[in-house]
Amino acid sequence: MTTRAIGLVVLLVLMARPGHAQGADTAAKAGAAPDPAVLTPALIDQGRKIFHGPGNCSACHGDKLEGGPVAPSLRGPTWRHIDGSYDAIIHRVDEGMPGTAMVAHPGGISETQVLMAATYIYAVSHGLAKP
């Protein structure tokens, strides 16, 4: 999948979403999963690169999403502050968590990169990809 095609998929996902802050709580309660079109190997790999690169997520959550002294595991099946649904993951990366080291858009990543990182985290935590 080309970078342009990945961007198009992400754009379609963004357009289909009701809004992160408003829709995340409702979708999280329902345990929402991402659209299968998002769970492509190319998009998951892009998310992996963001998680380990510009998002700097691995610095706190570990190279294998195992967690550490600063941040919790992202491997599931149980989560510390969210239910592990796709929308809840997006909401956390998009909004951060006040009172913790988890900031909104870690590393200054874009909205598109938030979705890619969330796709990777969701895929790994649900056994659909390796860290």
LINJO-V212731 format. One line per field, one symbol per residue. phi: phi as a letter, one per 30 degrees, with the letter a starting at -180 (. if undefined). psi: psi as a letter, one per 40 degrees, with the letter a starting at -180 (. if undefined). A space follows every 10 residues. Layout:
# LINJO-V212731
phi = ???
psi = ???
This chain:
# LINJO-V212731
phi = .deddddddd dddeddddke dddddddddd iecdeedddd eddddddedd eccddhdddc cidcidiadc bddccidcbd bbcideddde edddcibeib ddcdheiidd eddedddddd eddddcicac d
psi = hidddddddd dddddeiehd ddddddddde fiiihdddfi dddddddddd debddfdddd eidffeiadd iiifeaeiid eieeiddddd ddddeahiei ehihgiefii dddddddddd ddddeefeii .
